[in-house]
């Protein structure tokens, strides 16, 4: 190997290591890889930022904007709501819900599809007494599988199409993935319907009169109010120390800024004590009934009383009588990857002062919470119990970048609801008919959506998932360096030498399994950028058509089912489903094995060697 080839492979190895490490954001890691490639001379400086104008990047951004316009118009919600009525009433309702998730995700962002249907699935599960852990992972996997069906269903398809354009002068069409993706999706969803109830754990039971979700234990903070009957009593007065599922577990007591964690049960409670406790929503209610008060609610009440007294000049008692009678409502939300709130605490965000939101509790799987609630850095996958005014709460949730875990009322913009859908359909038809490239058609569709007033330019920029765009734009030149330095051909030559005497089907299976493995531990778009030039090099070395191996890369890059970090949807359901890291192997490993057995004979049948 030449020095350039060794250097680009070292850059990619370091990039993969940082992706797996997970301490730094994926887009930052991609920029580091690009910077290293430029410094080493592997990517010419004048070409470093050409990735931002790459058709794949433009297409991904345009699809995100169009999906946002459909969601804002309320049309997608209305469509899903009507179909869900049929799903909820019939037998095999969870199978039909998974099929619906796959259909929706074929034409819009995977996370958007899951966000629409996750509250629906939870509502049906609550009604039927089914554990959330049995339905959310299959729903996530189904939405990922649905992206295999169309060119715009998932970024890896768009990326693979771009590499094919460079290799043979023509990219894939809108529905060129259909005859490979649809059978794999259907087989996968059928497997999920059969196996999920057997392979996934039932982490918690549901009560008919319980809350929308029986989540893993929340960590929340209580204060002992001045007139509490618990004053002077031991912490055990909240309930028996053990063997009682109705009481929360004490974690610490904060008194006069001092944190007490040892000999906690020997402390008599005094007014103003703050108790950090872990428990379910029902246990939280029990603690309040015993005489505790949620700290966030107590602080909000104090602030409201002071403000009312300041404006009216009356005593606190008189002012309290004049406070609004409309009580704020509680809602459970999940924090998706790259949400505005991720990595920041309630005090950093000044949630109560700026947004009118009280953070009551946090549920987090996999790691303990030892900080004060206001100081906890919020992570993707956390489930938050928040309180805000009923008429503004969903707008506030959206502003924070979170997703509600309860169904919302559907509002339809009658004046413009059908126009974005018509524009989207025209863009798909123009792409399928070959009138222009997919990037051009969808960029024009975005302009048309802005012209009709469905979105403002501010909303356009808000709809674009900029970390994904930066990651793609940075990794595409690095992937190009893998090809221009000859490293991809060198790797392909070694693979071809090993596989030269075996069947092309085994080579296809090897590329598929390797891509799946990488996608489980690093971003799926980055995986496609790395594997696509290698697949083209292998096909050239063996004298095969590039399409079968490129299709294997497209399928493998999207089939990230072994870990919660492989795909954003997997992380999104981790908290609400109460999953642990190892739970994904239970269902994901047999699903990936099944997909390999289906895809290896199917791909060459549709796209011959």
Secondary structure, 3 states (H helix, E strand, C coil): CCHHHHHHHHHHHHHHHHHHHCCCCHHHHHHHHHHHHHHCCCCCHHHCCHHHHCHHHHHHHHHHHHHHHHHHHCHHHHHHHHHHHHHHHCCCHHHHHHHHHHHHHCCCCHHHHHHHHHHHHHHHHHHHCCCHHHCHHHHHHHHHHHCCCCCCCCHHHHHHHHHHHHHHCCCCCCCCCHHHHHHHHHHHHHHHHHHHHHHCCCCCCCCCCCCCCCCCCEEEEEEECCCCCCCCCEHHHHCCCCCCCCCCEEEEEEECCEEECCCHHHCECCCCCEEEEEECHHHHHHHHHHCEEEHHHHHHHHHHHHHHHHHHCCCHHHHHHCCCCCCCEEEEEEECCCCCCCCCCHHHHCHHHHHCCEEEEEECCCCCCCCCHHHCCCCCCCEEEEEECCCCHHHHHHHCCEEECCCCCCCCCCCCHHHHHHHHHHHHHHHHCCCCCHHHHHHHHHHHHHHCCCCCHHHHHHHCCHHHHHHHHHHHHHHHHHHHCCHHHHHHHHHHHHHCCCCHHHHHHHHHHHHHHHHHHCCHHHHHHHHHHHHHHHHHHHCCCHHHHHHHHHHHHHCCCCCCCCCHHHHHHHHHHCCCCCHHHHHHHHHHHHHHHHHHHHHHHHCCC
